Amino acid sequence: MTAQPTNLSGLDLRAEIDRLRKERKAVILAHYYQKPEIQDLADFVGDSLELSRKAAATDAEVIAFCGVKFMAETAKILSPEKIVVLPDLDAGCSLEDSCPPDQFAAFRAQHPDHIALTYINCSTEVKALSDVIVTSSSAETILAKIPPEQKIIFGPDRHLGGYLNRKFGRDMLLWPGVCIVHEAFSETELLKLKAQHPDAPIAAHPECPAHIVDHADYVGSTSGILNYAKATDGDTLIVATEPHIIHQMELAMPGKTFIGAPGADGNCNCNICPYMALNTLEKLYLALRDLTPRIEIEEGLRLEAKKSLDAMLAMASGTVGQGDLGRP
C-alpha cells in the first residue's frame, strides 16, 4: 500500500514535480480519467496503450504513470529498461480484479478449441495466458480478421464482449467481468437527460451495458469519443464514460457543452473511477522523489505477456492475420 503524503503543505507541488521530472529524466503520463490538475501537468494525456507506446518512444529513463496498475504494467512490458512508477499501488481495476489468473487459466483449459481475445484491462499474468490483447479502439478491427468458425473466449469485460458479439454476429464465450464505472450509468436517468436535450447526441464507451449503448449515437474508445466530440455538429454532447474526459473536451472545444451521463439517482458521483482518483499531485511528487512504488515484472512473464500485445499490434496494423496466432 502506498504511504499517505505527510508534511507537504509548504511545497509548490507543480514546481517540485517539474524539477523532479527534469532531474529524473522522467515522462509523466495521465489517463483521460485522471483529475484535471494531473492531466494539465502531464507530458502525454490519452488512452492506456497509446500512452505506453508514446513513453516507449521517448528517451526518458523514468515513466510516472498516472493511471491504474494494469496500465503501468503495460508500460513496463513495452519499456523494460525504464523505471516505471505508479503514484498509488492500490489504484487497481474492477475488470482486472474480476479475472484472477488461476481461474482464467482453468477456464482456458476447459475450452482448448478457443483462442483468448482479451481486453487490455487485465493483469500481466492474464495477458501472458492470452492469444491477442485488444483495446476498445482495436477490438473491432481485430475481431473482423478472425474467421467466424474460430471459437473465441473474450474477457474480462462482458459488456464490451457483448457489444462485439451483437455487432459482428459472433458467439464469443464471455468472461463475466464488468467495469464498476460504466456499470453505474442509469438508463432511466439517461432518457430523462436526453428528453431535456433532445438534439444532443450520446457518445458511449462499449464498456457500458447494452441498455446504455443501445441509446448511443456513437460507441467507441475514450479517445474515439473525444474525436467524435470534435467532429460532431451541435453545441451539446452527452458523454457516457468516466467524466474526467470532459476536461479534455472543454480544453479543445470551449464553445461546446458536455454533460456526463447520470448514475442511478441522477446526481451521484458513482461514475467517477475510485481507483483513478487515488492518484494525487502529492503522491506523484513522492513517486518521482523516491522512485517508488515501482512496477517490476519477472522477465519470462513479461515476454509471454508481450506476445499477446505484439499480436494485437500486428493484427491491428494488418501485418499478420489470425492464422499466424496460436499458443504452443
N, C-alpha and C positions, 0 to 999 in steps of 0.2 A: 504494500500500500504506500502511496506517495505521502510524504510528510507534509503537513499543512504549513504554509508560509507563516513565518513569525518575524517581527521586528523589521518589517519592510516599509513601514508607513512614511519614513522620511526620504525614500528613494524616488527619483524620477524614473519610473519603470520603463517608459518608452525609450528614454535616453540610455538607460543601462542595457536594455535589450539590444539597441543599436550598437552600443560599444562592444558587447559580447559577440554579437553577430560578426563584427569585423575581426575581433581577436581570435575567435574560434574558427574563422573561415566557414561560417555556417550559412545554410539556406533555411529559411522559415517557410513552412507550408501550412496553409489553412484551408480546411474543407469549407465548402459553402455553408455548412450547418454550424460553423463557429460563430461566436459573438462578433458583432461588427468591429469592436475595438481590436480583436485579434486579426480579423480579415484585413483591417486597414494597415497593419504593420508588416504583413506577410510579404515575402518575395513573390510567391505564387498563391493564387486562390483558385480552387477548382474541385473537380471530382477526384476520387481517391487514386485511381490508376494513373490518370493524367498527371497528377501531382508527383507521384513516384517516378514516372518516366521523365518529367522535367528535371527533377532533382538529380536523377542518374546522369543526365546530360551536362550537368554543371561540374566545375572543378572544386566544389565545396567539399570540405573534409567532414562536416557535421550536418546532419539533417535533423531539424527540430520539427516534428510532425504534429501539428495541432489538429487532431482528429481523434480517431479511436484506434484501439490496439491492432486490429487486423490491417488497418491502413499503414501503420508504422512498420508492421511486419512485412507487408508487401514492398515497402521502400527498402527494407533490409535485404529482401530476396533479390531485388534488382540492383542494389548497391552494397554488396557485402564488404567492400573496402572502406565504406564510410561509417562513422559513428551515427547511429540513429537514436534519438531520444524522443520520448513521449511525455509531455508535461505531467500527466496523471496516469499511472499504470492501471488504475481502476476504470479508465474510460474504455468500456467494452462495447458489446453489441448484442442485442437480443437475438439476432439471427445466428451469430456465432455461438451464443450460449445454447441455442436450441439444437445444435448439431454436434454433440460430443464425438471426437474421432473414433472411439472404440465402437460406438453404436453405428456410426456411418460405415465403418469397415465391415461390421456384421451384416448390415443391410446390403452392402455391395455383394458380399459373399452369397447372400440369398438369391441374388439376381445376376448370375455370371454372364448372361447374354445381353446385359445392358451396359452401355457406356455411361459415365458420370459426367454430366454437364452441370457445373457447379458455379453458383453465383459467387462473386468475389468477396462477399460479406461472410467470410468463414475463416477458420483458423489456418495456420500454415500446415498443420497436420492433415486437415481435411483437403487442402489444396494438393498435398502430396498423394492423397488417395483418389484424386480425380483425374479424368482424362483431359477435359478442357474447362478452363475458367471462363466465365462470361461476365461482362458488366451490363448494366441496364442499357447502355448505348450500343454494345456489340452483340447482344444476345440474339436479336432478330437476324442479323447478317449471318451469324454462325449457324443458327438453327436451320436457316434456309439451305445451307450447304450439306446438311446431314440427310441421307436418304430416308424417306418415310418408313421404310421397313426396319430401320435400325431402332432398336428399343433403347430408351433413354431414362436414366434416373436424373431428376432435376431437384436440386436443393441449394440452400436450405429454405428459400422463400417460396411458400406455396402460392402466394398471390401473384408474384412475377411468373412463376411456372404456369399457373392457371391462365394468366393473360396470354402467354405464348401458346399454350395449348389451344385456346379459343381462336386466336388469330391465324394459326397455321394448321388448324385441324389435326393436331397431334394428340397423342395419348401418353405423354410422359408420366412416369411414376414420380409423384411429388413427395418430397420430404415435408413434414407438417410445420415448418417454422414460419414465424411472422415477424415483421418489424413493429415494435410497440408504438412507434410514432405514427406510421401510416395506417395501422390498425385502428387508431383512435378517432379518425375522421367520421363524422356522423352524416349519413345520407339525408336524414330529415332536416338537419340544420343547413346542410349544403343546398338543399332545394329551397329552403327559406331565403338563404342568401342570394340564390340565383333569381328568385322572384323579386328581390329588391333591386337587382342589377341585371335585368333580362338581356341586355345587349353585351354583357361581359362574358367572354369565353372562359372556359375552365381548362386549366392545364394540370394534369395529374401525373404523379410518378407511378410506374407499374407495380411498385410495392404496395400500393393501395388495394383494398378489397375490390371485387368486381362491382359491388353496388356503388362505389365511388367512380371507378374507372369508366363504367358504362355511361356516366353523365359528362365525361370529359370531351372537349373538342380537340385536345391534344394529349397524347400519352407519351412520355419519354423520360430520359435520364434528367438529372438535375441540370446539367449543362444544356441538354436539349430544351428543357423548359425555359431556361434563360434565353436561349437563341429564339425560341418561339415568341417570348415576350418582346424581343426586339423587332421581330418580323411582322407580328400581327397588327392589324388595324385596330382602331379604337383606343380609348384612353383608360380602360379599366380591365384588369385581368384578375380572375380568382385562381389562387395558387394552392393546389393540394399536394404539398410536400412540406418538409420542415421549414418553418417560416424565416429562418435566418438567410435563406437565399434571396429574400426580398431586398436585403441590403444592397446586394449587387445590382438588382434590377433598378432600384431607386438611384443608384450612382450612375448607371448607364442611361436611364430614361427618367429624368426628374419631372418630366411633364405628365407622366402616366401615374395611375393609381393602381396599387397592387394590394389585394385583400387575401389574407390567409384563410384557407378553408377551416371551418369551425369544428371543434370537438363536440362531445355528446351534449354538453349543456349550452353550447353556442358561445361560450365565453371563457373556456378553460385554457390553461397553458399545457394541456396534455399532448399537444402536437409539437412541443419543443423537446428535442432529444436530451434526456437527462445525462446520458453518457458524454455527449459532446460538451455539455455545459460544465463538466468537471474541469475542463481546461480553462485557466485564467492567465492574466498577464503575470501575476505573481509566480505561478507555477512554471510558466515559460521562462521567466528570468532565472529561477533556480535551476531549471533543466539545463540552460545554457551555461550557467555559472559552474555547476557541479558535474555536468555531462552525465546526469542520471535523472530519472530511470532510463536505463539503456536497453535497447532491444537486442537480444542475442539469439541466434538460431544455429543449431548444430549443422555443419556443412553438408552432411549427407541428406538431412531433411530439407535443407534449403534447395539443394539441387533437384530433389524429387518434386518439390513444390514448384520450382521454376519451370519444369517440363510442361505443366498444365497451363501456366501463364504464357510460355512460348507458343504452345499450341493455339491459344486464343489469338495472340498477336499475328501468327502466321495465317490462321483461317480468316481473321478479320481483314487482313491485307490482301488475301487472295493468293498467297504463295503456296499454300497446301490445301488439300481437301480432307474430308472426313476419312477417306481411305488410307491416309498416312497416319492415322491415330491407332491406338491400341496399346494396352498395357502388357508388359511381359508376363 
